[in-house]
Amino acid sequence: MNQIILEYLLRIPAVLIALTFHECAHGWVSYKLGDPTAKNLGRLTLNPIKHIDPLGLILMIVVGFGYAKPVPVNSRYYKKPKRDMALVAAAGPLANIIIAFIAMFIYKCLNLIRSDSYALVAALMFFAILAALNVYLAVFNLIPIPPLDGSRLAYIFLPTKWYFGIMKYERYILIGFYVLLFLGMFTGVLSAISNWVLGGMDSLISLIPIFK
């Protein structure tokens, strides 16, 4: 099979894993903080059908940056709304970083196997893609532009009036951001940061004796 075709076929399950764990993590942390909204709507699940947005899925497969259907949360259930909203926001990118680290570890373990089998080559490619896509998704979502997770984290540092004033225009801000993204205005920076994170993971795992 052509390597490019194989790569895109392997991207599909990798993207489904990345987006599903990202959204489920948001819902799970919100539930633990007292908000039953995601649970009541059936979003505390690893079933990708519940989370996937078709356009966001295509974007993730093709360019590596995309989105899923946002998990609805209700901050009125939180004891400390600013802090708890930030924790919920951070949960998605953190889940992706954890998955990326595990995928990188498995990749390096498989890389110790001396074989040219097609199955091993495909497995190596899959875990490399899984690590990269999860890091890219985490970095992308930490940008402080609404409605990305980074804007929820910024909520901690902004006066409430300012924050909600900005959030009223989140749809228009996001459209403008995607236009700039497709024009390549942010691609280089996002890729550089993502590659730096991946390199850091690789260096950290390489400290384990079996990989020396």
C-alpha positions as CSV (number, residue, x, y, z in Angstrom):
1,M,0.0,0.0,0.0
2,N,1.2,3.5,-0.8
3,Q,2.7,5.1,2.3
4,I,0.7,8.3,1.9
5,I,-2.6,6.4,1.7
6,L,-1.6,4.3,4.7
7,E,-0.7,7.4,6.7
8,Y,-4.1,9.0,6.0
9,L,-5.9,5.7,6.8
10,L,-4.1,5.5,10.2
11,R,-4.9,9.2,10.8
12,I,-8.6,8.3,11.1
13,P,-8.4,6.2,14.3
14,A,-5.7,8.4,15.7
15,V,-8.0,11.5,15.3
16,L,-11.0,9.7,16.7
17,I,-8.9,8.8,19.8
18,A,-7.5,12.3,20.2
19,L,-10.9,14.1,19.9
20,T,-12.9,11.6,21.9
21,F,-10.5,11.6,24.9
22,H,-10.2,15.4,24.7
23,E,-14.0,16.0,25.0
24,C,-14.6,13.1,27.4
25,A,-12.0,14.6,29.8
26,H,-13.8,18.0,29.8
27,G,-17.0,16.3,30.7
28,W,-15.5,14.0,33.3
29,V,-13.8,16.8,35.2
30,S,-16.9,18.9,35.1
31,Y,-18.9,16.0,36.5
32,K,-16.4,15.6,39.3
33,L,-16.8,19.3,40.1
34,G,-20.5,18.8,40.5
35,D,-21.9,19.5,37.0
36,P,-24.1,16.6,35.7
37,T,-24.7,18.3,32.3
38,A,-22.4,16.2,30.2
39,K,-23.4,13.0,32.0
40,N,-27.1,13.7,31.5
41,L,-26.5,14.3,27.7
42,G,-24.5,11.0,27.3
43,R,-21.2,12.7,26.7
44,L,-19.3,10.9,29.5
45,T,-18.4,8.2,27.0
46,L,-15.5,7.1,24.8
47,N,-17.9,6.4,21.9
48,P,-16.5,8.8,19.2
49,I,-19.9,9.1,17.6
50,K,-21.1,11.2,20.5
51,H,-18.3,13.7,20.2
52,I,-17.3,14.0,16.5
53,D,-18.0,17.0,14.4
54,P,-17.7,16.1,10.7
55,L,-15.9,19.2,9.6
56,G,-13.6,19.2,12.6
57,L,-12.8,15.6,12.0
58,I,-11.8,16.3,8.3
59,L,-9.7,19.2,9.4
60,M,-7.8,17.1,11.9
61,I,-7.2,14.3,9.4
62,V,-6.1,16.7,6.6
63,V,-4.2,19.5,8.5
64,G,-3.8,18.2,12.0
65,F,-5.7,21.0,13.7
66,G,-9.5,20.5,14.2
67,Y,-12.2,20.2,16.8
68,A,-15.1,18.0,18.1
69,K,-18.5,18.9,19.3
70,P,-17.9,20.9,22.5
71,V,-19.1,19.1,25.7
72,P,-21.7,21.3,27.3
73,V,-20.9,22.4,30.9
74,N,-22.8,24.6,33.4
75,S,-20.6,26.7,35.7
76,R,-23.5,27.4,38.0
77,Y,-22.8,24.0,39.6
78,Y,-19.2,24.9,40.4
79,K,-18.2,26.0,43.9
80,K,-15.5,28.3,42.5
81,P,-16.6,29.1,38.9
82,K,-13.4,30.7,37.7
83,R,-11.1,28.1,39.1
84,D,-13.3,25.1,38.2
85,M,-13.9,26.4,34.6
86,A,-10.1,26.6,34.2
87,L,-9.7,23.0,35.4
88,V,-12.4,21.8,33.0
89,A,-10.7,23.7,30.2
90,A,-7.3,22.3,31.0
91,A,-8.6,18.7,31.2
92,G,-8.9,18.3,27.4
93,P,-5.3,19.3,26.4
94,L,-3.9,17.5,29.4
95,A,-5.7,14.2,28.3
96,N,-4.1,14.7,24.9
97,I,-0.6,15.2,26.3
98,I,-1.0,12.0,28.4
99,I,-2.1,10.0,25.4
100,A,0.8,11.5,23.3
101,F,3.3,10.5,25.9
102,I,1.9,7.0,26.1
103,A,1.9,6.7,22.3
104,M,5.5,8.0,22.1
105,F,6.6,5.4,24.8
106,I,4.9,2.6,22.8
107,Y,6.5,3.9,19.6
108,K,10.0,3.8,21.1
109,C,9.4,0.3,22.5
110,L,8.3,-1.0,19.1
111,N,11.3,0.7,17.6
112,L,13.5,-1.7,19.6
113,I,12.1,-4.6,17.6
114,R,14.4,-5.6,14.7
115,S,12.0,-6.4,12.0
116,D,10.9,-5.2,8.6
117,S,7.4,-6.7,8.8
118,Y,4.6,-4.6,7.3
119,A,2.6,-4.9,10.6
120,L,5.5,-3.4,12.6
121,V,6.0,-0.6,10.1
122,A,2.2,0.2,10.2
123,A,2.2,0.1,14.1
124,L,5.2,2.5,14.3
125,M,3.5,4.9,11.9
126,F,0.3,4.7,13.8
127,F,1.8,5.5,17.2
128,A,4.0,8.3,15.7
129,I,0.8,9.8,14.2
130,L,-1.1,9.3,17.4
131,A,1.6,11.1,19.5
132,A,1.8,14.0,17.0
133,L,-1.9,14.6,16.5
134,N,-2.5,14.6,20.3
135,V,0.2,17.2,20.9
136,Y,-1.0,19.3,18.0
137,L,-4.6,19.2,19.3
138,A,-3.4,20.2,22.8
139,V,-1.3,23.1,21.6
140,F,-4.0,24.3,19.2
141,N,-6.6,24.3,22.0
142,L,-4.4,26.2,24.4
143,I,-4.4,29.3,22.2
144,P,-6.3,31.9,24.2
145,I,-8.9,32.6,21.5
146,P,-12.6,31.9,22.2
147,P,-14.0,29.3,22.2
148,L,-10.7,27.3,22.5
149,D,-9.7,26.0,25.9
150,G,-7.0,28.6,26.2
151,S,-9.6,31.3,26.4
152,R,-11.3,29.5,29.4
153,L,-7.9,29.4,31.1
154,A,-7.5,33.1,30.5
155,Y,-10.8,33.5,32.4
156,I,-8.7,33.2,35.6
157,F,-6.7,36.4,34.8
158,L,-9.4,38.6,33.3
159,P,-12.0,40.6,35.1
160,T,-15.4,38.8,34.7
161,K,-16.9,41.8,32.8
162,W,-14.1,41.8,30.2
163,Y,-14.2,38.0,29.8
164,F,-17.9,37.8,29.1
165,G,-17.6,40.8,26.8
166,I,-15.1,39.0,24.7
167,M,-17.0,35.7,24.8
168,K,-20.1,37.4,23.2
169,Y,-18.1,37.5,20.0
170,E,-16.5,34.1,20.2
171,R,-18.1,32.8,17.0
172,Y,-16.8,35.7,14.9
173,I,-13.4,35.6,16.6
174,L,-13.1,31.9,15.8
175,I,-14.1,32.4,12.1
176,G,-11.5,35.1,11.8
177,F,-8.9,32.8,13.5
178,Y,-9.6,29.9,11.1
179,V,-9.4,32.2,8.1
180,L,-5.9,33.3,9.3
181,L,-5.0,29.7,10.1
182,F,-5.9,28.6,6.5
183,L,-3.8,31.5,5.2
184,G,-0.9,30.0,7.1
185,M,-0.5,32.8,9.6
186,F,-0.3,30.5,12.6
187,T,0.8,27.2,11.1
188,G,4.5,27.7,11.5
189,V,4.3,28.8,15.1
190,L,1.8,26.0,16.1
191,S,4.0,23.4,14.3
192,A,7.2,24.7,16.0
193,I,5.7,24.5,19.5
194,S,4.2,21.1,18.8
195,N,7.5,19.7,17.5
196,W,9.3,21.2,20.6
197,V,6.8,19.4,22.9
198,L,7.2,16.1,21.0
199,G,11.0,16.5,21.1
200,G,10.8,17.0,24.9
201,M,8.8,13.9,25.3
202,D,11.2,11.9,23.2
203,S,14.2,13.2,25.2
204,L,12.4,12.4,28.5
205,I,11.5,8.9,27.5
206,S,15.1,8.4,26.2
207,L,16.4,8.7,29.7
208,I,14.9,5.3,30.5
209,P,17.8,2.8,30.5
210,I,16.3,0.4,27.9
211,F,16.2,3.2,25.3
212,K,19.9,4.2,25.8
